[in-house]
Amino acid sequence: MFKIIKRGKKSSKGDAVEPPIPSSLPNAPVDHASRIATSAVASQHVTLANATPDPSVVEVLPLLKEVALSERHVLFIRKLQICCVQFDFSDTVKCARQKEIKRQTLTELIDLVQSGSCKMNEIMQEELVRMISTNLFRCLPPASHENTGSEGIEEEDDMYLDPSWPHLQLVYELLLRYVMSTEMDTKVAKRYLDHSFVLKLLDLFDSEDPREREYLKTILHRIYGKFMVHRPFIRNGINNVFYRFIFETERHNGVGELLEILGSVINGFALPMKEEHKLFLVRALIPLHKPKCVSAYHHQLSYCITQFVEKDYRLADIVIRGLLKYWPITNCGKEVLFLNELEEVLEGTQPAEFQRCLVPLFKQLGRSINSPHFQVSLEDITPTPPPKKGNVGGKKQSPLSKVDIS
């Protein structure tokens, strides 16, 4: 008869997991058979290496610190393989015991990676990333508008919350701790956290669950900061997401989170600014003003646009003309957002750039003043005093730290 072994305390540095020897790694299936209790193991001398796995059963394994150093690497990989088992979370009663075993195993792995006592070699890292990929990379459920036919943005009370989040959160936390670990060798890790992995992470940004998008934002930002080789690829990937959103679907749940990452990236642009960054501003960021749902991510978009102007004041003319190109005609709420953004851009505009766009700018301001909508006609765009350091136009700066890519 099985029992669920409770998670113990964090391992100390002396309990480090011994890296496995490649030639000794068994070709074990994903799931494993039940293992006899630890006391029985001691009496019968049954080792993990000799146990025969059964793919139909989720087994109860001892804690890593409870086995000999020579067996820990095998136990570590078996725990990862147990965590690859998928469950149906639409039924909270079904497989409740197996779900609890997986939850406890994930929690132990998080503590192990976070403690820094786990020095993983290539085989262990490969298995870890494989387990993470198995759990995270999945087909997202149909969007709410596909089921209801609604066109508007869902209210906060009606937002979708993934029922499998209790396990997904632990997997995301494990990935975050792995990326942040000081023990991780980036030269080895980049073989598994590769371009394919990054693309699949970007696909998950369309999740309707805001908790998942928040984790994705933090993890992708950490990957961008730690893996310099991935930076151009990540920027191009975000670029492509924006292109599909602007010119094809006009539906994507993660535009705001992606813009928050970009706000941090733009902060770290070296001067003089590369031509590819200016093209990104013209071809992706400015056209993001076009979709009807711009209000859902306008705060983050305005922050990115203003960062470009603060980095290079000569871009002010391009930005102002871009705003005028996509200026709303019948959407008064959207027009108010544009007026507020225009005010922030004008604060960083120098006289020479202001002269270039003077005529079209005041023509549009004249139309806005004559607008029958009182909020538009009374909107004040008088330049305000320079914002305090760390803020843009009085708004809170991006919560992500600056990524220096100079």
Disulfide bonds with the S-S distance in Angstrom:
none
